[in-house]
Amino acid sequence: METAPIRTSSKRGNRVGPLDVENPLADPFSDDVPQPSNSPRPPRPNGDEALLSPAQKSLKSPTSPALSIGRELEVPLKDFGHLLLPDIFHPLSQLDLPPPFRSSSKLPDSTTPLDQLLSGGHFRQAAINAAEALTKSTSSTDAPQIFSLFYIRLASVCIINADLLAAQESKALEDLNSSYYRNPLTDAHLVPWELRVLGVRLQSIGYQDPRRGITGYYELAREARVEAQKARDSVEKALWKARLEDLGIRVANALIEMSDLPTAARHLESLKISKGRGNSDQEFLMTYRLILLYLRLGNVAAAKRHLSAASPPDSDTRSQLYHAIVLSLVHVAEGNYHSASKELSSQAREAEDLPSQVVLSQNLAVCLLYEGKIAEARETLQSLIDQGNSLSTLLFNLSTIFELCSDRSKGMKLELAEKIATQDRNDQEFGWEKASADFKL
């Protein structure tokens, strides 16, 4: 049953919400922010112990669920045995994997250390090992180890496209805002920030309440603003600012998952305004996110308006590449495939060594397909595979071309799956295994 979209008619004024990074009345991230004076704060440890929640390092990609957890010097032991019950964790079926990925020589051994599994993109085995470690060899009072393993388990299950299972398992955490998860001496949260953020989305899925996720993000954002005001140095302040910006994007993602795209667009517009006008990489990325959302809504005019206002400097090769990719998508939205192909072809020659060149070349192949140049599109995608690339969209598009070119497409797709399962790939850290749906099997 679809959730009814949120209707908002009031326009946003000068009110400042918890997701605003900049406060025009009193900037919480400026150096002259007064420290809260409600009550004296207990002394905070220095160095790595300065931040118990969240972890010192945030994830740079969805494929590195490794966690860095600080340890408070005096943390009263609490029993988290309710998170170690074997009934919490579900078996992970392999029915959604093509046969070559079930018996490949590249499959890791069950004794492989977790860090090697994560770095090698073997997230299914990492999820299995994390669950076994939680239920068999972890003390119920070792909070850092429990939450590290629990995060690895949930994040890895999500990466292998088993979000519903992860959502059910996340229910065991219950209310992460409960005082039970805080240090009674310092009030520091014992649960790492990454796990708290992931738990918000998964529990909203598990309880079938999308609005619960948005509320959870706003609660975390409110805490992030308070912590930013309490920050004692510029490094800690920048950390909380980055987390606040990340939560703003996650709210937009939650709205998109609710199919409320207009509200998501207005939300991104408000974030873009609060960030002000500038030329930083983050501001360009925010603009490109907004353009893609407007293209999804079918509002090409709004997308073109924002694109014309985004002019990355010529010296910034990566931003220039992103700009060209988004511009080509605007051409595609207008049905002008020839202009899109021309733009992508010129950029492909200049960006050969950049990781985004794979996405650029793939978009070029799709444009060629729409122009009727199937053989050229197939050659472009096949060359990307031969170079050791295996993005899911790349495999899906090549499988589509197989279906257009032959009545024996199933055998061709199985051969492709066999090749991917046995070759050494450049993007393996994004996930070694591929689902049957990636090959349209």
Contacts in CASP RR format, 6 or more apart in sequence:
PFRMAT RR
TARGET T0000
AUTHOR 0000-0000-0000
METHOD contacts of the structure
MODEL  1
METAPIRTSSKRGNRVGPLDVENPLADPFSDDVPQPSNSPRPPRPNGDEA
LLSPAQKSLKSPTSPALSIGRELEVPLKDFGHLLLPDIFHPLSQLDLPPP
FRSSSKLPDSTTPLDQLLSGGHFRQAAINAAEALTKSTSSTDAPQIFSLF
YIRLASVCIINADLLAAQESKALEDLNSSYYRNPLTDAHLVPWELRVLGV
RLQSIGYQDPRRGITGYYELAREARVEAQKARDSVEKALWKARLEDLGIR
VANALIEMSDLPTAARHLESLKISKGRGNSDQEFLMTYRLILLYLRLGNV
AAAKRHLSAASPPDSDTRSQLYHAIVLSLVHVAEGNYHSASKELSSQARE
AEDLPSQVVLSQNLAVCLLYEGKIAEARETLQSLIDQGNSLSTLLFNLST
IFELCSDRSKGMKLELAEKIATQDRNDQEFGWEKASADFKL
2 259 0 8 1.000
3 210 0 8 1.000
3 258 0 8 1.000
3 259 0 8 1.000
5 258 0 8 1.000
5 259 0 8 1.000
5 260 0 8 1.000
5 262 0 8 1.000
5 263 0 8 1.000
6 211 0 8 1.000
6 255 0 8 1.000
6 258 0 8 1.000
6 260 0 8 1.000
6 263 0 8 1.000
8 263 0 8 1.000
8 266 0 8 1.000
12 266 0 8 1.000
12 270 0 8 1.000
14 24 0 8 1.000
14 25 0 8 1.000
16 23 0 8 1.000
16 24 0 8 1.000
16 25 0 8 1.000
18 218 0 8 1.000
18 221 0 8 1.000
18 222 0 8 1.000
18 224 0 8 1.000
18 225 0 8 1.000
19 217 0 8 1.000
19 218 0 8 1.000
19 221 0 8 1.000
19 244 0 8 1.000
19 247 0 8 1.000
19 248 0 8 1.000
19 251 0 8 1.000
19 271 0 8 1.000
20 270 0 8 1.000
20 274 0 8 1.000
21 29 0 8 1.000
21 241 0 8 1.000
21 244 0 8 1.000
21 245 0 8 1.000
21 271 0 8 1.000
21 274 0 8 1.000
21 275 0 8 1.000
22 29 0 8 1.000
22 274 0 8 1.000
22 275 0 8 1.000
22 276 0 8 1.000
26 33 0 8 1.000
27 33 0 8 1.000
28 225 0 8 1.000
28 228 0 8 1.000
28 229 0 8 1.000
29 228 0 8 1.000
29 237 0 8 1.000
29 241 0 8 1.000
31 234 0 8 1.000
33 229 0 8 1.000
35 229 0 8 1.000
35 230 0 8 1.000
36 226 0 8 1.000
36 229 0 8 1.000
36 230 0 8 1.000
41 230 0 8 1.000
42 185 0 8 1.000
42 186 0 8 1.000
44 50 0 8 1.000
44 186 0 8 1.000
44 232 0 8 1.000
45 72 0 8 1.000
45 73 0 8 1.000
48 56 0 8 1.000
48 70 0 8 1.000
49 70 0 8 1.000
49 71 0 8 1.000
49 72 0 8 1.000
49 73 0 8 1.000
50 236 0 8 1.000
51 70 0 8 1.000
51 236 0 8 1.000
51 239 0 8 1.000
52 70 0 8 1.000
52 71 0 8 1.000
52 72 0 8 1.000
52 183 0 8 1.000
52 186 0 8 1.000
52 188 0 8 1.000
52 189 0 8 1.000
52 190 0 8 1.000
53 188 0 8 1.000
53 189 0 8 1.000
53 190 0 8 1.000
53 191 0 8 1.000
53 192 0 8 1.000
53 193 0 8 1.000
53 196 0 8 1.000
54 189 0 8 1.000
54 192 0 8 1.000
54 193 0 8 1.000
54 194 0 8 1.000
54 196 0 8 1.000
54 243 0 8 1.000
55 67 0 8 1.000
55 68 0 8 1.000
55 69 0 8 1.000
55 70 0 8 1.000
55 192 0 8 1.000
55 193 0 8 1.000
55 194 0 8 1.000
56 68 0 8 1.000
56 70 0 8 1.000
57 68 0 8 1.000
58 193 0 8 1.000
58 194 0 8 1.000
58 242 0 8 1.000
58 243 0 8 1.000
58 246 0 8 1.000
59 65 0 8 1.000
59 194 0 8 1.000
61 429 0 8 1.000
61 430 0 8 1.000
62 155 0 8 1.000
62 158 0 8 1.000
62 159 0 8 1.000
62 430 0 8 1.000
63 118 0 8 1.000
63 121 0 8 1.000
63 123 0 8 1.000
63 159 0 8 1.000
63 429 0 8 1.000
63 430 0 8 1.000
63 431 0 8 1.000
64 118 0 8 1.000
64 119 0 8 1.000
64 429 0 8 1.000
65 118 0 8 1.000
65 123 0 8 1.000
65 126 0 8 1.000
65 151 0 8 1.000
65 152 0 8 1.000
65 155 0 8 1.000
65 156 0 8 1.000
65 159 0 8 1.000
65 194 0 8 1.000
66 115 0 8 1.000
66 118 0 8 1.000
66 152 0 8 1.000
67 147 0 8 1.000
67 148 0 8 1.000
67 151 0 8 1.000
67 152 0 8 1.000
67 192 0 8 1.000
67 194 0 8 1.000
67 195 0 8 1.000
69 144 0 8 1.000
69 147 0 8 1.000
69 148 0 8 1.000
69 192 0 8 1.000
70 144 0 8 1.000
71 144 0 8 1.000
72 183 0 8 1.000
72 185 0 8 1.000
72 186 0 8 1.000
72 188 0 8 1.000
74 185 0 8 1.000
75 143 0 8 1.000
75 183 0 8 1.000
75 185 0 8 1.000
75 190 0 8 1.000
76 183 0 8 1.000
76 184 0 8 1.000
76 185 0 8 1.000
77 141 0 8 1.000
78 141 0 8 1.000
78 143 0 8 1.000
78 180 0 8 1.000
78 190 0 8 1.000
79 140 0 8 1.000
79 141 0 8 1.000
80 140 0 8 1.000
80 141 0 8 1.000
80 143 0 8 1.000
80 146 0 8 1.000
81 140 0 8 1.000
82 172 0 8 1.000
83 134 0 8 1.000
83 146 0 8 1.000
83 150 0 8 1.000
83 172 0 8 1.000
83 173 0 8 1.000
84 134 0 8 1.000
84 135 0 8 1.000
84 138 0 8 1.000
84 140 0 8 1.000
84 146 0 8 1.000
85 135 0 8 1.000
85 172 0 8 1.000
86 135 0 8 1.000
88 169 0 8 1.000
88 172 0 8 1.000
89 131 0 8 1.000
89 134 0 8 1.000
89 135 0 8 1.000
89 153 0 8 1.000
89 169 0 8 1.000
90 165 0 8 1.000
90 168 0 8 1.000
90 169 0 8 1.000
92 124 0 8 1.000
92 127 0 8 1.000
92 128 0 8 1.000
92 157 0 8 1.000
92 160 0 8 1.000
92 162 0 8 1.000
92 165 0 8 1.000
94 101 0 8 1.000
94 102 0 8 1.000
96 161 0 8 1.000
96 435 0 8 1.000
96 436 0 8 1.000
96 437 0 8 1.000
97 433 0 8 1.000
97 434 0 8 1.000
97 435 0 8 1.000
97 436 0 8 1.000
98 414 0 8 1.000
98 417 0 8 1.000
98 421 0 8 1.000
98 434 0 8 1.000
98 435 0 8 1.000
98 436 0 8 1.000
98 439 0 8 1.000
98 441 0 8 1.000
99 414 0 8 1.000
99 417 0 8 1.000
100 414 0 8 1.000
100 417 0 8 1.000
100 418 0 8 1.000
100 420 0 8 1.000
100 421 0 8 1.000
100 422 0 8 1.000
101 417 0 8 1.000
101 421 0 8 1.000
101 433 0 8 1.000
101 434 0 8 1.000
104 421 0 8 1.000
104 422 0 8 1.000
105 422 0 8 1.000
106 421 0 8 1.000
106 422 0 8 1.000
106 432 0 8 1.000
107 122 0 8 1.000
107 125 0 8 1.000
108 116 0 8 1.000
108 117 0 8 1.000
108 122 0 8 1.000
108 125 0 8 1.000
110 125 0 8 1.000
110 128 0 8 1.000
110 129 0 8 1.000
112 122 0 8 1.000
112 125 0 8 1.000
112 129 0 8 1.000
114 126 0 8 1.000
114 129 0 8 1.000
114 130 0 8 1.000
114 133 0 8 1.000
114 152 0 8 1.000
117 123 0 8 1.000
117 125 0 8 1.000
117 126 0 8 1.000
117 129 0 8 1.000
118 126 0 8 1.000
118 152 0 8 1.000
118 156 0 8 1.000
119 429 0 8 1.000
120 428 0 8 1.000
120 429 0 8 1.000
120 431 0 8 1.000
120 432 0 8 1.000
121 428 0 8 1.000
121 429 0 8 1.000
121 430 0 8 1.000
121 431 0 8 1.000
121 432 0 8 1.000
122 431 0 8 1.000
122 432 0 8 1.000
122 433 0 8 1.000
123 155 0 8 1.000
123 156 0 8 1.000
123 157 0 8 1.000
123 159 0 8 1.000
123 160 0 8 1.000
123 431 0 8 1.000
123 432 0 8 1.000
123 433 0 8 1.000
124 156 0 8 1.000
124 160 0 8 1.000
124 433 0 8 1.000
126 152 0 8 1.000
126 156 0 8 1.000
127 152 0 8 1.000
127 153 0 8 1.000
127 156 0 8 1.000
127 157 0 8 1.000
127 160 0 8 1.000
130 149 0 8 1.000
130 150 0 8 1.000
130 152 0 8 1.000
130 153 0 8 1.000
130 156 0 8 1.000
131 153 0 8 1.000
133 149 0 8 1.000
134 146 0 8 1.000
134 149 0 8 1.000
134 150 0 8 1.000
134 153 0 8 1.000
138 145 0 8 1.000
138 146 0 8 1.000
138 149 0 8 1.000
139 145 0 8 1.000
140 146 0 8 1.000
143 190 0 8 1.000
147 190 0 8 1.000
147 191 0 8 1.000
147 192 0 8 1.000
147 195 0 8 1.000
148 192 0 8 1.000
150 173 0 8 1.000
150 195 0 8 1.000
151 192 0 8 1.000
151 194 0 8 1.000
151 195 0 8 1.000
151 198 0 8 1.000
153 169 0 8 1.000
154 166 0 8 1.000
154 169 0 8 1.000
154 170 0 8 1.000
154 195 0 8 1.000
154 198 0 8 1.000
154 199 0 8 1.000
154 202 0 8 1.000
155 194 0 8 1.000
155 198 0 8 1.000
157 163 0 8 1.000
157 165 0 8 1.000
157 166 0 8 1.000
157 169 0 8 1.000
158 166 0 8 1.000
158 198 0 8 1.000
158 202 0 8 1.000
159 431 0 8 1.000
160 433 0 8 1.000
160 435 0 8 1.000
161 435 0 8 1.000
163 202 0 8 1.000
163 205 0 8 1.000
164 205 0 8 1.000
164 206 0 8 1.000
166 202 0 8 1.000
167 202 0 8 1.000
167 203 0 8 1.000
167 205 0 8 1.000
167 206 0 8 1.000
168 206 0 8 1.000
169 202 0 8 1.000
170 198 0 8 1.000
170 199 0 8 1.000
170 202 0 8 1.000
170 203 0 8 1.000
170 206 0 8 1.000
171 203 0 8 1.000
171 206 0 8 1.000
171 207 0 8 1.000
173 191 0 8 1.000
173 195 0 8 1.000
173 199 0 8 1.000
173 203 0 8 1.000
176 191 0 8 1.000
176 195 0 8 1.000
176 196 0 8 1.000
176 199 0 8 1.000
177 219 0 8 1.000
181 189 0 8 1.000
181 190 0 8 1.000
181 191 0 8 1.000
182 188 0 8 1.000
182 189 0 8 1.000
182 190 0 8 1.000
183 189 0 8 1.000
183 190 0 8 1.000
189 196 0 8 1.000
193 243 0 8 1.000
196 220 0 8 1.000
197 217 0 8 1.000
197 220 0 8 1.000
197 246 0 8 1.000
197 247 0 8 1.000
197 250 0 8 1.000
200 213 0 8 1.000
200 216 0 8 1.000
200 217 0 8 1.000
200 220 0 8 1.000
200 250 0 8 1.000
201 213 0 8 1.000
201 250 0 8 1.000
201 254 0 8 1.000
203 212 0 8 1.000
203 213 0 8 1.000
204 210 0 8 1.000
204 211 0 8 1.000
204 212 0 8 1.000
204 213 0 8 1.000
204 216 0 8 1.000
204 254 0 8 1.000
210 254 0 8 1.000
210 257 0 8 1.000
210 258 0 8 1.000
211 258 0 8 1.000
213 254 0 8 1.000
214 251 0 8 1.000
214 254 0 8 1.000
214 255 0 8 1.000
217 247 0 8 1.000
217 248 0 8 1.000
217 250 0 8 1.000
217 251 0 8 1.000
217 254 0 8 1.000
218 251 0 8 1.000
220 243 0 8 1.000
220 247 0 8 1.000
221 244 0 8 1.000
221 247 0 8 1.000
221 248 0 8 1.000
224 240 0 8 1.000
224 243 0 8 1.000
224 244 0 8 1.000
224 247 0 8 1.000
225 240 0 8 1.000
225 244 0 8 1.000
227 240 0 8 1.000
228 237 0 8 1.000
228 240 0 8 1.000
228 241 0 8 1.000
228 244 0 8 1.000
231 237 0 8 1.000
231 239 0 8 1.000
231 240 0 8 1.000
245 271 0 8 1.000
245 282 0 8 1.000
248 267 0 8 1.000
248 271 0 8 1.000
249 271 0 8 1.000
249 289 0 8 1.000
251 267 0 8 1.000
252 264 0 8 1.000
252 267 0 8 1.000
252 268 0 8 1.000
252 271 0 8 1.000
252 289 0 8 1.000
252 293 0 8 1.000
255 261 0 8 1.000
255 263 0 8 1.000
255 264 0 8 1.000
255 267 0 8 1.000
256 264 0 8 1.000
256 293 0 8 1.000
261 293 0 8 1.000
261 296 0 8 1.000
261 297 0 8 1.000
262 297 0 8 1.000
264 293 0 8 1.000
265 290 0 8 1.000
265 293 0 8 1.000
265 294 0 8 1.000
265 297 0 8 1.000
265 299 0 8 1.000
268 286 0 8 1.000
268 289 0 8 1.000
268 290 0 8 1.000
268 293 0 8 1.000
269 290 0 8 1.000
271 286 0 8 1.000
272 283 0 8 1.000
272 286 0 8 1.000
272 287 0 8 1.000
272 290 0 8 1.000
275 282 0 8 1.000
275 283 0 8 1.000
275 286 0 8 1.000
276 283 0 8 1.000
277 283 0 8 1.000
279 312 0 8 1.000
279 313 0 8 1.000
281 316 0 8 1.000
281 318 0 8 1.000
281 319 0 8 1.000
284 310 0 8 1.000
284 312 0 8 1.000
284 319 0 8 1.000
284 322 0 8 1.000
284 323 0 8 1.000
285 322 0 8 1.000
287 306 0 8 1.000
287 307 0 8 1.000
287 309 0 8 1.000
287 310 0 8 1.000
288 310 0 8 1.000
288 322 0 8 1.000
288 323 0 8 1.000
288 326 0 8 1.000
290 306 0 8 1.000
291 303 0 8 1.000
291 306 0 8 1.000
291 307 0 8 1.000
291 310 0 8 1.000
291 326 0 8 1.000
291 330 0 8 1.000
292 303 0 8 1.000
292 326 0 8 1.000
292 329 0 8 1.000
294 300 0 8 1.000
294 302 0 8 1.000
294 303 0 8 1.000
294 306 0 8 1.000
295 303 0 8 1.000
295 329 0 8 1.000
295 330 0 8 1.000
295 333 0 8 1.000
298 333 0 8 1.000
300 330 0 8 1.000
300 333 0 8 1.000
300 334 0 8 1.000
303 330 0 8 1.000
303 333 0 8 1.000
304 330 0 8 1.000
307 323 0 8 1.000
307 326 0 8 1.000
307 327 0 8 1.000
307 330 0 8 1.000
310 323 0 8 1.000
312 319 0 8 1.000
312 320 0 8 1.000
312 322 0 8 1.000
312 323 0 8 1.000
313 319 0 8 1.000
314 320 0 8 1.000
317 350 0 8 1.000
317 351 0 8 1.000
317 354 0 8 1.000
318 354 0 8 1.000
318 356 0 8 1.000
320 347 0 8 1.000
321 347 0 8 1.000
321 351 0 8 1.000
321 354 0 8 1.000
321 356 0 8 1.000
321 357 0 8 1.000
321 360 0 8 1.000
322 356 0 8 1.000
324 343 0 8 1.000
324 344 0 8 1.000
324 346 0 8 1.000
324 347 0 8 1.000
324 360 0 8 1.000
325 344 0 8 1.000
325 347 0 8 1.000
325 356 0 8 1.000
325 359 0 8 1.000
325 360 0 8 1.000
325 363 0 8 1.000
327 343 0 8 1.000
328 339 0 8 1.000
328 340 0 8 1.000
328 343 0 8 1.000
328 344 0 8 1.000
328 363 0 8 1.000
328 367 0 8 1.000
329 340 0 8 1.000
329 363 0 8 1.000
331 337 0 8 1.000
331 339 0 8 1.000
331 340 0 8 1.000
331 343 0 8 1.000
332 340 0 8 1.000
332 366 0 8 1.000
332 367 0 8 1.000
332 370 0 8 1.000
337 367 0 8 1.000
337 370 0 8 1.000
337 371 0 8 1.000
338 371 0 8 1.000
340 363 0 8 1.000
340 367 0 8 1.000
341 364 0 8 1.000
341 367 0 8 1.000
341 368 0 8 1.000
341 371 0 8 1.000
344 360 0 8 1.000
344 361 0 8 1.000
344 363 0 8 1.000
344 364 0 8 1.000
344 367 0 8 1.000
345 364 0 8 1.000
347 360 0 8 1.000
348 357 0 8 1.000
348 360 0 8 1.000
348 361 0 8 1.000
348 364 0 8 1.000
351 357 0 8 1.000
351 360 0 8 1.000
358 384 0 8 1.000
358 389 0 8 1.000
358 391 0 8 1.000
358 394 0 8 1.000
358 427 0 8 1.000
359 391 0 8 1.000
361 380 0 8 1.000
361 383 0 8 1.000
361 384 0 8 1.000
362 380 0 8 1.000
362 381 0 8 1.000
362 384 0 8 1.000
362 391 0 8 1.000
362 393 0 8 1.000
362 394 0 8 1.000
362 397 0 8 1.000
364 380 0 8 1.000
365 376 0 8 1.000
365 377 0 8 1.000
365 378 0 8 1.000
365 380 0 8 1.000
365 381 0 8 1.000
365 397 0 8 1.000
366 377 0 8 1.000
366 397 0 8 1.000
368 374 0 8 1.000
368 376 0 8 1.000
368 377 0 8 1.000
368 380 0 8 1.000
369 377 0 8 1.000
369 397 0 8 1.000
369 401 0 8 1.000
374 401 0 8 1.000
374 404 0 8 1.000
374 405 0 8 1.000
377 401 0 8 1.000
378 398 0 8 1.000
378 401 0 8 1.000
378 405 0 8 1.000
381 394 0 8 1.000
381 397 0 8 1.000
381 398 0 8 1.000
381 401 0 8 1.000
382 398 0 8 1.000
384 394 0 8 1.000
385 394 0 8 1.000
385 398 0 8 1.000
385 416 0 8 1.000
385 419 0 8 1.000
385 420 0 8 1.000
387 426 0 8 1.000
388 423 0 8 1.000
388 424 0 8 1.000
388 425 0 8 1.000
388 426 0 8 1.000
388 427 0 8 1.000
389 425 0 8 1.000
389 426 0 8 1.000
389 427 0 8 1.000
390 420 0 8 1.000
390 425 0 8 1.000
390 427 0 8 1.000
390 428 0 8 1.000
390 434 0 8 1.000
391 427 0 8 1.000
391 430 0 8 1.000
392 434 0 8 1.000
392 435 0 8 1.000
392 438 0 8 1.000
395 416 0 8 1.000
395 420 0 8 1.000
395 434 0 8 1.000
395 438 0 8 1.000
395 439 0 8 1.000
396 437 0 8 1.000
396 438 0 8 1.000
396 439 0 8 1.000
396 440 0 8 1.000
398 416 0 8 1.000
399 409 0 8 1.000
399 413 0 8 1.000
399 416 0 8 1.000
399 438 0 8 1.000
399 439 0 8 1.000
399 440 0 8 1.000
400 440 0 8 1.000
402 409 0 8 1.000
402 412 0 8 1.000
402 413 0 8 1.000
402 416 0 8 1.000
403 409 0 8 1.000
403 440 0 8 1.000
406 412 0 8 1.000
410 441 0 8 1.000
413 439 0 8 1.000
413 440 0 8 1.000
413 441 0 8 1.000
414 439 0 8 1.000
414 441 0 8 1.000
416 439 0 8 1.000
417 434 0 8 1.000
417 439 0 8 1.000
417 441 0 8 1.000
420 434 0 8 1.000
421 434 0 8 1.000
425 432 0 8 1.000
END
